[in-house]
Every structure is written in C-alpha cells, then in structure tokens.
Amino acid sequence: MAIDFTLPPDVEAVRARVRDFMDSEVRPAEEKLYANASGGEPDRREVVGMILELRQRAKDWGVWLPHMPTEWGGVGLGITAMAFVAAESARTNFGPFVLNAQAPDEGNQHTLLHHATPDQQERYLRPLLEGRVRSCFAMTEPEVAGSDPTGIRTAAVLDEAAGEWVINGHKWFISGARGAGFAILIAKTDPDADPPQASNTAFLVDLPADGWEVVRDVETMAGRGNHCEIRITDLRVPDANVLGGRGNGHLLGQARLGPARLAHCMRWIGQVETALELLVARAEERQLHGQPLAEKQAIQWMMADSAMELYAAKLMVLHAAYKIEHDLPFRQEVSFAKHHVANTLWRVVDRAIQVHGALGYSTDTPLERMLRHARSARLVDGADEVHQALIARNVRRAYAETGSIRSATGDLEL
Ligand SMILES: Cc1cc2nc3c(=O)[nH]c(=O)nc-3n(C[C@H](O)[C@H](O)[C@H](O)COP(=O)(O)OP(=O)(O)OC[C@H]3O[C@@H](n4cnc5c(N)ncnc54)[C@H](O)[C@@H]3O)c2cc1C
C-alpha cells in the first residue's frame, strides 16, 4: 500500500518553521497593527511597511518563496508539501504576502516559470521573486461574463512594421493592479479562431505605461483591496512580450488556474482552522445556565459539522495536489476542492460569528473581517456554479463512456 499521510522529515521541518515564524513574528506584528487601526482596517502604508520588514525576516528564517525552486531562491516545495505550508501561513492575515506566496503573484510566478522565455524570466520573474516588484493578472471585463473568457473584448492588433501590438479594452477587478510593476494581460488577437478558446493571447505589460489607466480601486464589501478598474487605450506592447505563444491565452489561463485555485484553497483551510478555533474557544469559555456554551448540543453540532467539512477539505486539497504533482488529470478534483473549501470557509466563519453572539457581529474579533473576505471565495477562480457545471459534465461523460461514475469521483478504487 502506497498511501502514507506522514510528512517527509524535510517537509515537516519547513511546515514547523513556518508555523513558528507565523506565531513569533507575523501574528504579534499583525496584532499591533490592528490594535492601532481605527474602524477595523489598518492604514495601507502601515501594512506595506510591516510586510516589507517581515519579508526580510522570512528570508532570514529560510521560509521565503516556499513554492519556488531553490535555483530561483525558493525553498523548493512541491505542490503537495506546499498545501501544509500555505495553510500554516494563512492562519495569519498577511502570512502569504510575507512569504511572497500570495495571489496573484504566486500564480504569475508559476506561469512565468513554466511558460516564459529565458529572457522574459530574467525581466519579469526574477524581480518578482526577489520581492522588488508586484504583478497583476488582467482578464475579467465589466461588459462580458468573466465565466466565459472566449467573450473577452479587449483587442490586440499587430502593427507589423513596428513589431508591436496595439491594445484597446477595459478590465476590472484586477487584483494588485495599483503599484504593480507588470501585468499579464489577456487580450483577443484572433477573433475568428476555431476553437474560440484559441482567440486569446497573453501579454507581458510593463507598468506604469501610456495607455494603461487605473480608473479606480473598486470599493467592495471588504473595503478597497486594490481590485482595480483599468482602461486600456492604444497600449503598445512589443511582440517579444507575447507570453506562451499567440492564441494560447486561454490554455495559459487554465494551466495557471489549476494550481492557483488549489493554492487559494490551501490558504482558505488556514482561515477555516482559525475560525473553528475561535468558535471552540468562545463556546468553552462562555457560561450560561450554569455550564459552558460548548455543552449545548446545538453548538456541538456546529463543531462537528465544521470539523467534518474541514477534514474533507484537507483530503480534497491533498488529493488534487497529489494528482497535479504526479501529472495525472486533475481538473475534476481541483473543482471539487475549490467549491468545497470556498463554501466551508463561508459556513465555518458564519458559525463562529453565531457562537460569538453580538461580539461576533462587532469588529472586536477578526471574524466579521474574515466573513467579508470569505464571500469572494465563492466567486473568484470560477464561481460555484461554473465548477458544479464542470463536475456534472464529467460525471455524465464518465457514465456515458464507461457505465460508471468512478473516474469522475476522484478515480479512486473505492
Ligand atoms: C475579490 C476579487 C478579486 C478578483 N481578482 C481578479 C484578478 O486579479 N484578475 C481578473 O482577471 N479577475 C479577477 N476577479 C474577477 C473574477 O475572476 C470574476 O468575478 C469571475 O470570473 C466571475 O466573472 P463575473 O464577475 O463576470 O461573473 P459572471 O461571469 O457574469 O457570472 C455571474 C454569476 O453567474 C453564475 N454563473 C456563471 N457561470 C455559470 C454556469 N456555467 N452555470 C450557472 N451559473 C453560472 C454564477 O453564479 C456567477 O457568480 C476578481 C473578483 C473578485 C471578486
């Protein structure tokens, strides 16, 4: 039997080091930051200052870029090992940023590592990994459904004489756009391509640039998170900045999104754990009718449901990571994980708020902030229904082709 849930000693050492780093460096700095924050949200400049200081410590601790190969200055963890480390880092708010393993940079780092030319890697990946710049990924547009990227209207036309693409369009919800050193921009280059998925191309865009206007930081239910609206007018990009080949924008986006979706799930698991621990702590300490709240069966059901959902989330993420790492088909398992973990996060944080009563509704605990951020998990990286549609399509296909749904339910011999 090859199933073994123990961690190899080198991975366990990194996981333990990351937990130690989060407990002794990141959490105390965050607590200080939030203690000074008025209205629940700390000042952005203070956040950036804290992250920069902690990033240097992350390098000193040997936990910088856990997901990147050692030859690129990382720790060299594979995606399965990374599940453990990402969950540890996300038990704090800014842990992933401190390790330079946050969205969208982490997904862009993987994309550049696997699809950029050596020249592009030196120009874009190297400074990103050294923490000298941030990046963004610009695909979604206000006018068309983000769930169907074939509808993208941002258009790129080749000016052959100049060897440059001229790009016009409109994007929004581009995370990290303000202050980014470059963007990976998805635009339509071949509107008549067959299949339509071959109509989009990815471009590397140096920022700031003439023709790239940050219109606003879209105000969301979680405040301003640097999710920007961008107006693109006659933006000129050299042909050498096409990333991954003309017409491969969709493929590249899909390749990026598999592991990136899973990376989100890993971080959300850390948040779920934090929420469940807060729930349990409050239920044990709060007294009513002469006993702790935790003695009430209704509260125990919340604990039990949360524990089961969290356990299933961990197994789904690990299995999907295993499949990616072993070059096995992984899209179905990533969709299971993405949908399940996003919804688990929402439910567990909501239950923790319920158990805290009025305190949970206040800004005195991190829970209300966690809930506001958690809501986006069911929309980004494919909305719930997109994953459900894909999952159902695979179940139907498996049944039609083999008379069994086994290959579409984890492909496990159970
Ligand atoms: C916080 C945040 C950060 C983001 N960061 C980025 C970023 O950095 N870069 C970027 O390019 N984009 C980003 N996005 C955009 C995100 O990727 C899109 O919101 C997402 O792809 C959905 O697209 P849409 O908003 O246009 O919704 P639509 O595509 O219009 O979908 C609306 C709703 O329709 C339903 N739906 C969709 N498809 C189906 C289906 N097949 N069957 C049934 N129902 C369906 C779902 O309920 C969905 O929520 C971000 C969004 C948020 C909220």
PDBQT file of the ligand as one rigid body, heavy atoms in Angstrom, charges set to zero:
ROOT
HETATM    1  C1  LIG A 501     -12.066  39.934  -4.902  1.00  0.00    +0.000 C 
HETATM    2  C2  LIG A 501     -11.958  39.614  -6.371  1.00  0.00    +0.000 A 
HETATM    3  C3  LIG A 501     -10.707  39.582  -6.989  1.00  0.00    +0.000 A 
HETATM    4  C4  LIG A 501     -10.600  39.317  -8.357  1.00  0.00    +0.000 A 
HETATM    5  N1  LIG A 501      -9.348  39.349  -8.958  1.00  0.00    +0.000 NA
HETATM    6  C5  LIG A 501      -9.243  39.199 -10.304  1.00  0.00    +0.000 A 
HETATM    7  C6  LIG A 501      -7.981  39.374 -10.964  1.00  0.00    +0.000 A 
HETATM    8  O1  LIG A 501      -6.946  39.604 -10.323  1.00  0.00    +0.000 OA
HETATM    9  N2  LIG A 501      -7.940  39.275 -12.326  1.00  0.00    +0.000 N 
HETATM   10  C7  LIG A 501      -9.045  39.008 -13.068  1.00  0.00    +0.000 A 
HETATM   11  O2  LIG A 501      -8.931  38.928 -14.295  1.00  0.00    +0.000 OA
HETATM   12  N3  LIG A 501     -10.273  38.856 -12.473  1.00  0.00    +0.000 NA
HETATM   13  C8  LIG A 501     -10.399  38.955 -11.112  1.00  0.00    +0.000 A 
HETATM   14  N4  LIG A 501     -11.631  38.824 -10.494  1.00  0.00    +0.000 N 
HETATM   15  C9  LIG A 501     -12.802  38.563 -11.306  1.00  0.00    +0.000 C 
HETATM   16  C10 LIG A 501     -13.295  37.129 -11.199  1.00  0.00    +0.000 C 
HETATM   17  O3  LIG A 501     -12.390  36.256 -11.815  1.00  0.00    +0.000 OA
HETATM   18  C11 LIG A 501     -14.699  37.114 -11.836  1.00  0.00    +0.000 C 
HETATM   19  O4  LIG A 501     -15.556  37.802 -10.965  1.00  0.00    +0.000 OA
HETATM   20  C12 LIG A 501     -15.221  35.712 -12.077  1.00  0.00    +0.000 C 
HETATM   21  O5  LIG A 501     -14.504  35.093 -13.112  1.00  0.00    +0.000 OA
HETATM   22  C13 LIG A 501     -16.718  35.765 -12.470  1.00  0.00    +0.000 C 
HETATM   23  O6  LIG A 501     -16.904  36.616 -13.555  1.00  0.00    +0.000 OA
HETATM   24  P1  LIG A 501     -18.040  37.757 -13.475  1.00  0.00    +0.000 P 
HETATM   25  O7  LIG A 501     -17.837  38.537 -12.225  1.00  0.00    +0.000 OA
HETATM   26  O8  LIG A 501     -18.021  38.485 -14.760  1.00  0.00    +0.000 OA
HETATM   27  O9  LIG A 501     -19.397  36.983 -13.302  1.00  0.00    +0.000 OA
HETATM   28  P2  LIG A 501     -20.282  36.318 -14.464  1.00  0.00    +0.000 P 
HETATM   29  O10 LIG A 501     -19.418  35.527 -15.379  1.00  0.00    +0.000 OA
HETATM   30  O11 LIG A 501     -21.148  37.378 -15.030  1.00  0.00    +0.000 OA
HETATM   31  O12 LIG A 501     -21.152  35.307 -13.615  1.00  0.00    +0.000 OA
HETATM   32  C14 LIG A 501     -22.176  35.765 -12.708  1.00  0.00    +0.000 C 
HETATM   33  C15 LIG A 501     -22.781  34.596 -11.985  1.00  0.00    +0.000 C 
HETATM   34  O13 LIG A 501     -23.394  33.740 -12.960  1.00  0.00    +0.000 OA
HETATM   35  C16 LIG A 501     -23.411  32.427 -12.467  1.00  0.00    +0.000 C 
HETATM   36  N5  LIG A 501     -22.821  31.528 -13.477  1.00  0.00    +0.000 N 
HETATM   37  C17 LIG A 501     -21.692  31.712 -14.190  1.00  0.00    +0.000 A 
HETATM   38  N6  LIG A 501     -21.452  30.644 -14.998  1.00  0.00    +0.000 NA
HETATM   39  C18 LIG A 501     -22.459  29.779 -14.798  1.00  0.00    +0.000 A 
HETATM   40  C19 LIG A 501     -22.787  28.492 -15.309  1.00  0.00    +0.000 A 
HETATM   41  N7  LIG A 501     -21.990  27.884 -16.203  1.00  0.00    +0.000 N 
HETATM   42  N8  LIG A 501     -23.920  27.896 -14.858  1.00  0.00    +0.000 NA
HETATM   43  C20 LIG A 501     -24.724  28.507 -13.950  1.00  0.00    +0.000 A 
HETATM   44  N9  LIG A 501     -24.461  29.705 -13.402  1.00  0.00    +0.000 NA
HETATM   45  C21 LIG A 501     -23.344  30.334 -13.825  1.00  0.00    +0.000 A 
HETATM   46  C22 LIG A 501     -22.576  32.397 -11.178  1.00  0.00    +0.000 C 
HETATM   47  O14 LIG A 501     -23.436  32.461 -10.053  1.00  0.00    +0.000 OA
HETATM   48  C23 LIG A 501     -21.786  33.699 -11.277  1.00  0.00    +0.000 C 
HETATM   49  O15 LIG A 501     -21.423  34.207  -9.995  1.00  0.00    +0.000 OA
HETATM   50  C24 LIG A 501     -11.755  39.049  -9.117  1.00  0.00    +0.000 A 
HETATM   51  C25 LIG A 501     -13.017  39.065  -8.493  1.00  0.00    +0.000 A 
HETATM   52  C26 LIG A 501     -13.127  39.345  -7.139  1.00  0.00    +0.000 A 
HETATM   53  C27 LIG A 501     -14.483  39.358  -6.502  1.00  0.00    +0.000 C 
ENDROOT
TORSDOF 0
